[in-house]
Amino acid sequence: MKNILLSLLVWCVAIFVYAQQSQDIAFNYSKNLDKQYASVSLHIVKSNDRYEVKYVNWSVVKTRIQIDRAKSGWKQNDFVCFVLDENNQVIDTIIIQHPLQPQDDMNTSKAQAKEILENTVSIYFKYSDNMKFLSIYKVEEDNNLIMINTLIIPQDK
């Protein structure tokens, strides 16, 4: 009788522990759905030595998928986007590598690729309500940044 009661107690504890673990996993799973990412399409146009950048599409999506961007430095002809708050403090940095260079799998040498005059690129980043501006710069020689445009981040999406 003692063995039956002891095994019943062990099973009850095991079921209780399993239920607690399952609740934590379910809670974390639904918590991950609260992550918001901005999906932004930018249209970049080059005219002579001037650039123009504007929104094509802007949306905020909730997802459980985490988007990790490669943390690499910028190089000449890259575009750098700084996500700013209302005090112009940098919240996030996005690097668009060679946005006016055709993305062609057949092209084996980037040095041989000719620059195109316009292109639409997509960027993704974690979104929060305190993001107010998207400041876009072009990387020149010696890593000098030239400001292209500062766009207001839509808050009603």
N, C-alpha and C positions, 0 to 999 in steps of 0.2 A: 504494500500500500504506500509505504514511504517512497519507493522508487517511482511509482506512478505520479504521486504528488510532486516529487522533485522534477521529473521530466515535464510535467504540465507547467510548472513554474518556469523552467528553462525555456519552454516553447513560448509562453506568454511574454517573457522578457525579450526573446528574440523577435517576436512579432512587433512588440512595442518599439524596439530599437529600429527595426526595418521601416516601420511606419514613420518614425521621426526623420530618418534619412530620406525617405521618399518625399516627405513634405518639404524638406530643405531643398532638394533638387528641383521640385516643382516650383517653389518660390523663386529660386534663382533663375529658372527658365523663363518665368513670366516677367521677372525683373529685367532680363535681357531684352525683352520686347520694347522696353521704354527707351532704348538707345535710338537717338535720332541722327540721321545723316543727311547732309545737304547734297543734292545731286544738281550740279550746275553745268550748263553748256554755255561756253563763251565763243563768240564769233570774233576772230582777230583779222584785221585788214591792214595791209601795209601799202602806203602810198608815198612814193619817194622815200624819204627817211623817217616818215611819221607813221605811227601805229594808232589804230583805233580798236578799242575792245568794248563789246556790249553783250548783255545777256541775250541768249536765245531762249533758254529755258531754265527755270529755277523751281525745284521742288524739295520738300523735306519728307523723308520716308522714315518710318519706324521699322527696324529690322532686328533680328537676333544675330545676323551675320556681322562679324567685326571686320572692318576694312582697315588693313594695315598698309600704309604707304612706305615705300623704301625711303630710308633716311639717308639720302646722299646729298652731297654738296651741289651747288649749281655751277654751271659752266657758261661760257660765252654763247649767246643767242638763246639761252633758256629764258623763260618768263617765270618770275617769282610772285606769288600771290600771298599777301599778308592779310589774314582775317583780323580785324580790329574791333575793339569795343568802343563804347561811346567816348572814352577818354583817349582814343587813338593808341591804346596799348595793344601789342601783338598778342593774340590768343592762339593762333595757329599759322603755320607756314606751309604752302603748297608749291611744289616745283613742277612746272610744265616744261618738259624737256623738248627743245627744238619744235615749237608749235607750228612753225611755217616751213617745216621740212616734210616732204611726203613720207608717209609711213608705208613703205612698199617692201614686202618680204623678198622680192626678187633683187632688191638693191643690196648688194653685199658691202658696199663702201659708202658710209655716210659722208665722207669727204667729197664724193662725186655727185651727191644729191644736190639738185638746184633748189633754191628757196622758192616757195610758191607765194603768191601775193595775198591769199586769204585762206582761212581754215576755221573749222569749228572743232573745238576740243571740249572734252568733258572732264570735270574734276569732282572729287568726292571728299567730304570731310565731316567729322563729327560736328553736329549742329547744337547750338544752345541759344536761348533767347537773348543773351547779352551780346551777341555778335551784331555789329551795326554796319561795318564797312568792309569791302574787299578792295584792297589797294594792290594794283598790278604794276610790276616793274619789269624791264628788260635788262638782262645781264649783258654788259658791254665788255670790251677788253679790260684786262686787269681787275675783273670782278666789280667794276663800277655799275651801280644800279641807276637806271634812267626811268623815272616815273612815266607810266603810260596813261593810267586812269585810276580813279577811285570811284567804285560803284557802291551805292547804298544797298545793303542786304534787305530784301523784302521781309517784313515782319508779319504779314497777314497770311502766310502760307501754312 
